[in-house]
Amino acid sequence: MGKEIRKDYNAHEVEEKWLKLWKDEMYYFDWNSEKPHYIIDTPPPYPTGSFHIGHALNWCIIDFIARYKRMNGYAVMFPQGWDCHGLPTEVKVEETYGIKKGDVPREEFRRLCVEFTEKNIAKMRETARRMGYSIDWSKEYITMYPEYFSKTQLSFVRMYNKGLIYRDYHPVVFCPRCETTIALAEIEYRQGKTKLNYIKFDDDVIIATTRPELIPACVAIAVHPEDERNRHLVGKKVKVPTTDYYVEVIADEEVDPEFGTGVVMICTFGDRQDVKWWKKHKLELRNIVGRDGRLNEKAGKYAGMTIPEAREAILKDLEKEGKLLKQVEIDHNVGSCWRCKTPVEIIPAEQWFVKVEKEKILEAAKKIKWVPEHMYSRLESWVQSMEWDWVISRQRIFATPIPAWYCKNCGEIVVAKEEWLPVDPTATQPPEPCPKCGSTEFRGETDVLDTWMDSSITPLVICGWPELKEYPTHLRPQGHDIIRTWAFYTILRSLALENQIPWYEIVINGMVFGEDGRKMSKSLGNVIVPEEVVEKYGVDALRQWAASGVIGDDVIFSWKDVVAASRFQQKFWSITRFTLMHIADYKPSEEDRKYLRDADRWILSKLNRLVGEVRKHMDEYRFDEAIKAIRTFTWYEYADNYLEIVKNRLYSGSEEEKRAAKFVLYYALDVLTRLLAPITPFLAEECWSHFREGSVHLQSYPVVEEEFLDERAEKAGEEIKEIVAAVRKFKHDKGLALNAPLKKLIVYSKLDGLDVRDIAGATNAEVEVVKEMPEVRERVKALKPKFAIIGPMFRDKAKQLIKAVESLSDEDKEKLLKDGAIQINLDGASVEVKAEWFDAVTEKSIEGREVEMLETANSVVFVEI
């Protein structure tokens, strides 16, 4: 402490320095620690190779919490996971090597996917370190490695044995582009325009549909039973256009008589409503869409066509037959795959499912604290809207293998025993014969598990499952976009496997939008990557921006906010530099407290109130309010006011006066640096290193020191601040330098015992305090004519009038101002002169001394120049 430090703060140099010096061990979590534990179930991102700005926001929030909790005495587990499996990697590998997944053996394709993913993880790991996240890298997990996916398989086996996982033939959502089933939660609804086609089945039956290509899949026609226009059709058999078969018209209350003609065709399957009708009325299953997204032989002459091709061909044929009556453009929500944005289809297939016990999940979710609270309703709405169970099988390769075989002799399903795991059923046979027929010939399951089956056990895995060391975890931080997936699935699985909630608390953050207020996309050109921000302004500036968002709300990225954050860092560095210059030879002592003056006690009291306010905000995850409060106090109250007020004492005061000010400087830098540490770790560490020993991140977070709270001092300090500000404004208005000496300040204040030492020093004036309000005499010093009024009225006599007014006695001038007018003699004639033609210049005096009078809320200050 005390060595000269550079004037300008260089964020890049500082950040690079500490990245080299910090040791991973500083953030290691020890299960045996006697400190209270705080375990964070962090999101494992998909390893794309780059952290996008949304990742940066989410991880900053996690890091704020982790650092804050550590400084409050907790042993914090902040693990880093990587959710590796999935289609995007398969597609990238196919593009990279110019192959399709079926062109090489499964194990070879999987090896290529693993290599690709490992490279991406290495890049993202580097970015996470660069961002200063206090991650415990000893607790890193990678879902594609056997040590993790063996636990995914174990969870499958245990849930299967409990009857919570089953295999069945059932309608499922299918993505033709990805060639795999997807879960209901993976459907994105995209709004667009489409044509509502009015099609005549016969003279009485006209339906309106947006999916004419599914006419060959029609198995019934439905009308509302109370629809007077159409209820007479119930029971009628109608020939389906483009086919040679007939279907029956049925009645159902869920038909909307206001949509189209009020007559709808039921297809297997156009949408989820079709599935409900199919089940309810036990209708025929007539599937015409294959897994390749093309129509099959049941579609007749349209077989082999893609869905868009079939739509065009069928409409053309209907038009030829005179059965396409009209087309109307309407708004339409299309269910699409959230990965590739292709419209999804519903097809019947034999798949693996997880039972969804809605009431049990919602009851458990209510026991979790949701921040913000209203986010619970999003989960509730999703769960209540679910119409069938979670389909967990996928027709891909790069994912956790489903640990099951099928007996070639009798078809029995054989699910692996726990001791066989991990296992790839496409590569190995079960070590035991078929329990039903004794055969030893099996076909391994080629389907793999939904990647959410991996990530939905993260809280269990980080706690050592199946041998749990501690559970539930304390916190789940995540985005609101994955409430219906990650949050929902995790609660479901935790209940299924341990009959417990997975976390006590869930904190939901929003998405990041571009500066134009729109969702970031390359096509809009509004994408910002964290590296770009860091390169320009450093990590801590980006972290301050992340802190400025309100938890739960979407956040607009703003360069203006980043620039403001960078300026604050320079300001704080300047404060640190100023402080160190003055406390180089200072050793804090409790004895120094007895020398504290009003201004010192004022800022110490305000600082401790800040500590209380910031702690409350941090506890409530209101990082926006926390950083705002810290910056406002530091910049305005402390730097612009207190430091300016005490400079005279620091440079010219007595030893006792200096020690009191130095005590405050030392104390304030200590507290403010620790307050900032969770949000700006690099800046805080650099400032601390010039000031104290060790790392600021191993210190305790500031607590309110009650002995410094002082309401009287706060009132006095505010008055000192207001008086100094008023005098400085007076100097500015008079064109005087701020350090220009004044003859005297005479202060009358409603506050008893006002300490004027710092007022004198800050204003460069002798200060006299008076107990009684002095008698103020005011006289008109001059009347400045308004030529724009007088000139046109009096023309060549204007000068004469002005001279006559100037020669008035003081009493007459005061009479003019008081009465608003006065009569004067002008060339022998009496002329009325009005006060509004002049600007009055007055002067005040007390005890015969000319003064300027300034007023604050509680004081009157007379300035004698």
N, C-alpha and C positions, 0 to 999 in steps of 0.2 A: 504494500500500500504506500502511496506517496510518490511513486515514480511518474514521470511525465507520460501522459497518454495522448494519442493523436486527437486532433480536433474533430475530424470527420469520422463518423461511424461507417465502417465498411462491412456490410452484412455478409458478403461472400467470403471475405477473409476470415471473419469470426466463425462463420458456420463451418467452413472447411477445417479450421483449427480444432474445433470441439468434436467434430466427427472423427478426427484422428485420435483425440485424447480420451473420449468417453469409452468406457469398457462395458461390454454386454452384461457383465456380472452385476453391475449396479442395479439392474432391473430384474434380476432372477427372483423367482418366487420359490419359497421354501415351505413345503407342507408342514414341516416341524416348527416353523416360526411361532413364537409365543404371541406375536402381534395378532390382532383380529384379522381374519382373512377377508379378502374382497376379490371375488373371482368374476371376471368379465368373459362372457361367451361372445367372442368377437366374430364378425362375419368373415367367412373364408371367401375371398373374391375368386372369380374365374380367371385363370392365368392367361390373359390376352397378350401380355408382354408390356402393358402400360397401365399406369394408374390414371384413370380419368379424373376430372375435377370433382365428380360425385364421390369417388373413392376418397379423394383428399379431404373433402368436407367431413365424411363419415369418420375417417380415422383421426382427424383432428379432434373431433368431439370425443372419441374414445380416449385419446391421449390427454385431453384436458381433465377428464374424469380420473384416469389412472394416476396422473401426476398429482392431482389434488388429493386423492385418497392416500397416496403414499406419504405426502407431506403432512397428512393428518394422522399418521401412525398406523396405517394399515399395511399388511403384507398383500400386495396386489399381484394377481395373475392376469397378465395381458398377453395372451398367446397369439400367434399368427398362424392361420391355416390357409390352405389352398384347395379350393373345390374344383378338382381337375377334370373329372369325366364330363363327356357331353359331345353333342353333335358339332359345334363350331370347330373343335380341334380336329375332328375327323375330316371335315370339309377342307380345312387349311392343309392338312397332310395330303389329301387327295390332290389339291391344287399344286402343292410344292413338288410332289413326286410324279405328277401326271398319271395317277392311278385311281382306280375305284376300290372301295373297301374289299370287294370280292376278288380282286385281281391277285392278291397275295394271301398267304395263310393268315388266319386270325391272329396268331401270336406275333407274326412279323408286323402286321398292321398296328397291333397294340404297341409294339416296341417303338415304332416310328412316332406314334402319338405321345408316348412317354418322353422320348427324346425332345420332341418339339415343346412339350409342356415344361420340361425341366429348364430349357433355355428361357422361356417366358417367365418362369418363376424367378430365375436369377435376375432378370431385368427389373421385375417388380419389387423384389427384395431390396435391390439397390435403391430404388426410389423411396421405399418405405424408410430406409435408414437415412436417406438424404433429408426427408421431411422431419427428422428429429423425433419420430415416434418411439416412446419408451417401451418397446416390445420386449417380451421375454423370449428371446430366440431359442432358448433351450426347450421351450414348449411348442415349437413349430410342428405342425402336422400337415401331411400331404395325402389327400384322400385316395390317390391312385396307387399308393404303396400298400403292400400286403398287410403291414402292421396296422393300417387304418381300415382297409376294406374288409379285412377279416372280421372286424367288429361290426361293419355293416352287415356282413353275412350272418354273424352271430345274432344280430338283432332280428334279421329275417327269420332265422330258425326258431328263435324263442317266440316270436309273434305267430308263426305258423303253428307251433305246438300249442299255443293258447287259443287257436281258432280265430285269430285276428287277421290272418292272411289266407287267402283261398284262391283257387284257379277256377274260372268260369267262362262260359260263352255268353257275351253280353255286348250291347252296343258300346263302342268306345270312340273317342275323338281321335282322328287320324290326320296326320300331315302328309299330303302326297309328296311334297318336296323333300321332307326329311325321311320319308318312308318309315315312319314309326308312329306308334300311339303317343298321345300326350295327355296330360291330366287336364281336368276342367280349369284348374288354376293357371294353366299355361296358355289359355286362350286370351288373346287381346281383341277387343272389339274396336274396329276402325270405321269411322263414319265416312260415308261417301254417297254417291248417287247411283241409282240403278233403275231399271224399267220394271214396272208392275204390268204384267201381261194378262189381258182379259181373254180367256180361252174358252171356246164353246165345246163342251163334252157332248151335249145334245141340246135340243131346243129349249129344255127347261133348266138345264144345268150349265151355268157359266161360272167358272172359277177365276180368281185373280191370284197370280203367283209370280214371285221373283225368281223361281227356280224351274223354268220349263224343261230343263234338261233332265229333271227327275220324274217327268211324267211316266216313263216306263217302270218306275218304282212305286207307282201309286197303288195302294192296297185298300183304300176306302175314301169316301167323300163325306164330309161332316158339315152339319148346319146346327145352329143354336135351336134347342127345342121350342123356344118361345118367339122365334123369328117368324112373323106372320107371312113374310114374303116367301120363305123357303121351307117351312116345316112340313108342307104337304109332300116334299120330296123324300122324306124319311121312308126307307124300305125299298125304294126304287133301285133297280139295277141299271148301271150306266156303263157303256163301252168307253174304255180309255183310249183317247186318240193315239195314233202311231203304233197301237198294239192290237191284238185280236182277243183280249180278255175283258171281262166285265167286273165292276166293283159295286158294292152296295153303298147307298147313302145312309149314314147313321146320324144320330143326334148326340150332341155333347155340349155341356154348359160352358166349356172353355173356348168355344168358337166365338170370335169377336164379330158380331153381326154388322158392326160399323166399318169393318175393313173390307175394301174391295166390294164384292157382291154379297158378302156374308156366307159364301160357299167356299170351303177349303178342301184341298186334296191332302190326304195323309200318305206320306211316303216313308219308306224305311231305307235311309232316314235322311230327312232334310234338315231337321234341327232337333233340339232337346224336347220340344213340345210334341214332335212326331213320336219320339221314344215313349213319352208318357201315354199318348193315345194308343200306341202299339201294345204296350203292357196292359193298359186298362181294358181295352176291348178285345184282347187276345187275337190280334190281327195276324195275317200271314207275314212272314219275313221275306221280302223281295229286295235283295241287295243287288244293285247294278254297278256299284263303283268298286274297283279293285284297289289293291294297295299301291299300285303304280299311278293312281289318279286317273286311270282310264276306265271307260265303261266296259263291262264284261258281256258275255253272250246273252244274258237275260235282257239286255237292252236292244236285242234284235239287230237291225241294220246299222245301228249306231255303235255297235261293239267296236272297241279299239280306239274310239275317239277320246280325246281329252275332254274335260268338262266344258271349257269354252267352245271347243269344236262342236260338241254335241248340242250345246245351247243354240248355236247358230244354225245347225242343220235342222233341228226340231222346229225352231221358229219358222224356218224357210218352208218346211213341209206343211206346217199348220196354216201358214199364209196361203199356200197353194190351194189347200182344201177349204179355204174360207173360214177357218176356225180361229184364227187370230183376229179378234174383233178390234182391239185397240191396245196401245201401249202408253203408259203414263209415267213420267219421271218422278221418282220419290226419293226422300232421304232414306238411307239404309245402313244399318250396322252390320258389318261383316265380321264373323268370328275368324280370326287369323292366328297362325302359329306365332308365338311371341319371339321365336328365334329368327325365322326366315320371312315372316309376314305373309306367307302363303295362306289363302283361305283354306280352312280345315273342313274335313268331311266327317260324318258319323257313319261308321261301318260296324257290323257285328264281327266279333273276333273272340278267340279263346285267349284270355290274358290273366295275369296275376293281379289281384286287388287287395287293398288294405281296407278293413271295415272302418267306417267313419261313424263313431258314436257321438252324435251331435251334442246332446244334452250334457254328456260327461265332459266334453271338451270345453263347452261354454261355461260350465260350472267351475272348472279348474281355472279358466282364463280370468274369471272374476276375482280370483284370489291373488292375481298378479297385479301389481301397481303399474298402470299404463300412464306414460308421460309423452304427450298430453293425454289427459283422461279420455277425451272423445275418440281416440284412436281405437279403443276397445270396440266401438260400434262398427268399425270397418270389418273387424274379425267376425263379429256377431252377424252382420249382414251376409258375409260370405258363407259362413257355416250354414245359416238358415236357408240360403239359396241352393245349396248342394243337393242334387237330385240322385246321384249315385256315388258309389264308393270310389276311392282313389286308385286309379289304375297305375301300377308301379312297374310293369314290364315294358321294355323298349326293344325295338328291332334294330339294334346297333351293335357295335363291338367294343368301343372304348368306354367301358363302364364296369361297375362291379358285377361279376357274373352271378346269376341267380343259382344258388347252390342246390340244384335239383336235377333228377334224371327221370326218364320214363322207361318202364320195363318194356322191352320189345315184344315180350311174349304175351303179357296180360294188360299192358297199358297203365299199371300202377304208378302213381307218382311217388318217388323216393326223395325225400328232402334230407340233406346231409345232417349228420349228428355233429354236435358242437366240437367234438375232438377231431373231426376231419378237416376242420377249417384252418387256413383258407383253402379254397378249392376252385378249380376251373372245370366245370363238368364237361366242357367240350374237349378237354385234354386228358382227363382221368376218369376212371370208372369207380363206382362206389366199392369200398372194400368188403361189403357184405352182399349176399344174394337178395333177390326180391323177397320182401317179407310176405308177399301174397302167394307167389307161385314157385319161388325158389330159383328162378332163372338168374343167370349171371350176365345176360346181355341187356345193355341199356343204351338209350339214346340220351346224350347230354342236352340239357336246356341250352338253346342258343340265344334266347332273349337275355337281356341284361337289365339291371335295375335303373330306375329313374334316378338321376343324379341327386334329387332331393332326399333320396333314401340315405345317401352319404351324409349330406350336410344337416339333416334333421336330427342327428345324434351328436352334434358338436358339444353341447354342454355335458353330455354323458362321458364322451371320450376325454375331454380335458380334465375331468374329475376322476379318471382312472378306470371307468367302467370296463368290464363287469364288476371289478372289485372297487366300488366307490369309496374314495377317501373322504368325500364331503359332498353334500347335495341337498337342495338345489344350489345352482350358482346364484350370484347376487344380481347380475345385470346382463341384459341383452340389448345392445345398441344396434339399430338397423334402420333402413329406409322404409317409408310407408308403402313403396311399390311392391314390397315382398311380404306384406302382412298375410296375404291369403296363401302364400307358399311357405316361406321359411318359418315365420312365426307359427302359422297354423300347423304345419307338419311337425315342428319340434314339440309343440304342446301335445299333439296326438301321440307321438312316439314316446315321449317321456312318461305319459300316463300308461301307455301300453306295456312299457318295459319295467318301470319302477313305481307306477301309480303315484307319481309326484309331479308337481309343476316343475318346469325346467329352470326357472329363475324367479326371484322375488319381484323384480322390476324390469320393465321394458321401456326403453327410451327411443322414440321414433323421430328420425330427422327427415327433412324434405329433400326434394330434388333440386339440382342446380340448373338455372335457366341462363340463357345468354343475356348480354346487356340490352338486347332488343325486347326482352321479356318473353321470348319464345324458347321452346325446348331446343337444346343444342343439337345441331345436326350439321354434317359436312355440306349438305346441299344448301343450307341457309348461310353458310360461312360464318357461323357464330360460335364455333367450338373453341374453347380455351383449354389448353392442357396445363397441368401444374408446372411442368418443366419451363414453360414459357414465362410464367409469373416468377418462378424462383430465379431464373436467369436474369430478369430485369430488376427485381426488388428483394430477392432473398426469401427464405422459408418463413421467417417470423412475420413478414408482412402478409404472406398468404394465410398463415395461421390466424392472424388478427382478423382478416376478412372472414375466415371460417367461423370465428367466434361471434361475428356480428349478426349471424342469422338467428332467427327465432326457432327454437326446437319445435318440430312438427310442421313448420311452414316451408314452402318452397323458397329457395334463395336465388336472387338474381346476382350473377357475377358482375362486379363493378370494378373497373380499373381505378376509378376515383377513390374507392374505399381502400384499395391496395396502396395507392400513392399516399393517402392520409396516414395509413398505418406506418409506412416507411418514414414519413416526417416525424411521427411520434417517436419512433426509435431514435432518430437523430436528437430529438428534444431530450429524451431520457438519457441518452449518452452525454449530452451537454450538461445536464444536471449532475450526472455522476462525476464528470470531469471537474466541474465547479466544486462539488462537494469534496472530492479527494484532494484538491488543491488546498482546501482550508482545514482538512482534518489530518493532513499528513503527519503532524507531530502530536496528534490528539489521542489520548487513551480515555475512553468513556469511563465516567465515575458516577456513582449514585449521588455523590456529594454535589455534583453539578446541578442537580434538580433544584437546589435551594436558590440558584441564581436565575431561574427561569422568569421571564417577564410575560406580560399579557399576550404579546404576539406569539411567543413560544408556546404558552399553554393553549392558546387558540388553535394553532395548527396541529398540535399534538392531540387535542380533543377531536378536531375534525378528522385527523388521520385515523384515530381509533374508531370513530363512527364509520369511516370508509371501510375499515376492516370488517366490522359487523355487517355492513351492507353487502360487501363482496362475498363474504362467507355465505350469506343467505342466498344470494344469486347462484353461487356455485353449487350449493346444496340442492337447489331447485333446477339445475341445468340451464339457468338463464345466463349463458356465457355472454350474450349480447349486452345485457345490463351490467355484468361484471366488468367487461373491458371498457364500456362506456364510462362507468363510474371511476375506474382507475385512471383513465386518460384525462377525464375532465378535472379531477382533483389534482393530478400531477402537473398538468400543463397550466391550469388557470389559478387554482388556489395556492398551490405550492410554489411553482416556478415564477409565475407572473406577479404574484402578490407577496407571499412570505419571503422568498429569497430577495426580492427587491427591497422589501422593508428592512431586512436585517443586514444588508450589505454594509451599511455604515458601521454597525457594531463589529462585524467581522474584520473590517479594515482599520477602523479607528477607535474601537471601544476599549474599555478597560479589560483586564485579564478575565475578571468575573463575567463581564458582558460577552466577551468572546466565547468563553467556555459554555455559557448557556446556549448560544447560537450553534456552536459546534456539536453540543449534545443533541440538538434537534436535527442537524444535518446528518449526523451518524445514524440516529434512530430512524429517520425518515427513509434514508437510502436502504437501510437494512429491511424495513417493513415493505417498502414499495417493490424492491427487487424480488422478495419472496412472493408478494401478491401476483407479480407478473409471471413468475417461473412456469406455471402450468401452460400458459398461453404462448409466451415467447421464450422458449427454453434457452436459445442461443444467446440472445441479448442479456437475459438474466444471468446466465453463467459467466459471460464475459465481464459484466459489471461486478458481479460478486468476486471474481478472481482478482480484481484490482483492490478489493476492499476487505475481504475476509478469507479465512482458510477453508479448504474443502470445497465440495460441490454444493451449490444452492439447492440442487434437487435432492440432497440428503438432509436438508434442514426441515424444521417444522413449519407448517403454514401459520401465518400470523393469527393471533387471537386478540380479542379486545382486552386491553389492559384498563380495567375500570378506574384505576387511580388517575388516569389521564383524562377521563371524561369530566368536563368542567363547563357547565352552562354559562356561568358568569364570565369566564375567560372567552368563551365563544362570542358572547355579546360584545365584550370589550375588543376582541380581535377584529370582529366585523366592523366595529366603529373605527378602529385604527385604519383598517383597509379602506373604508369609505372616505375618511378624511384625506389620506394620502392620495387616493385616486382623484378627489375633488381638487386638491392643490395642483396635482400634475396636469389636470385638464386646464386649470387656470393658467398655468405656465405655458402650456401649448397654445391656448387661445391668445395669449399675450405675445407669442413669438419668442418666448424665453426658453433657454435650454433647460432640460429636466433637472440638471444639477446646479442651475443658477441659484445663487444665494438670495434669500428673502430676509428683510429686516427682522420681521417678527410675525408669529402666528398667535393670535389670542383666541383661545378655545373656550367656549361655554358648552358644556355637555350635560345631558340628563343623566348620564352614567356617572356614578360616584367613583372617584379614585382612578380615573382614566390614566393609564401609563403612557406618557407622551414621549418617552425616550426615543422610540423608534419612529415616531412621527417627525421629530426633530431631525433625526439622521436621514430619513428618506426624503425630506423636503428641503434639507439644507437651510434650516431656519431655527431661530430661537423660538421656543414654544412656551407660552404662558397660559395656565389654566385659571379661569375665573369662576367663582361659585355663583355669582349673580350675573344675569344677562345685562350687559352694558347698555346704556342709553345711546341709541343710534340717531345721530343727526344726519339728515339728508338735505342737500341743497342742489338746486339746478345749476350745473356748471356751464351748460351751453344749450342753445336750441338750434339744432341743425336743420336748415330749411329744406323742404322738399321742392326742388326747382321745377319738377314736372307739374306741380299744382300751381305754385305761385307765379311762374313765368307767364303762362297763357292768360292768367287772370289780371295781372298788373302790368305786363309788358315793360315799357321803359321806366316804370316806377317800381319795378320789382326790387332793384338794389336798394332803393330808398326805404322801402318797407322793411327789408331785411335788416338794414342798419338801424332803423327805429326800434325794431324788436330786440336787437342785440344790446341797445343802450338802456333797455328796461332794467329797473332795479330787481334784485333777487326776489323781493316780495311780489312784484308784479309778474315776474316769470312764474313763480309758484301759483299765483292767482290764475294765470292763463291755463296752466296745466290742471288745476283743481276745478275751475269753473267751465273749462272747455273753450272760453273765448274772452277777449278783452278789447276795449276800444282804445285806439291810438290816434294821434293827430298826424295826418299826412297832407302836407301842402295846405294847411289851414282847414282841412276837412276831417271829420271824425270817421274813421274806418274800423269796422269790426274785423279783428284778426282771430282765426280759429286755431286751437291747439293741434288739430289733425294735420295742419300744414307743416308741422315741425316734428323732428325726432328729438326727444329730450335726452341730454347727457347729464346724468346726475353723479354726485359723489357723496359717499357716506363718510362719516367720521365718528370716532368715539374719543371722548376726552380730548377733543381738539386735534386728534391725529387722523389723517386721511387714510381710509382703509377700503378694501374690497371685501364684500361679505359673501361667504359660501355657506351653503346649508346641506347637511346630510340628514338622515332619518332621525338621529338623536342629538345632533350637535350643530352649533353655529360657529363658523370659523371666520375670524377677521384677519385678512392678510394685509400686513403693512409692508409695502414694497421699499 
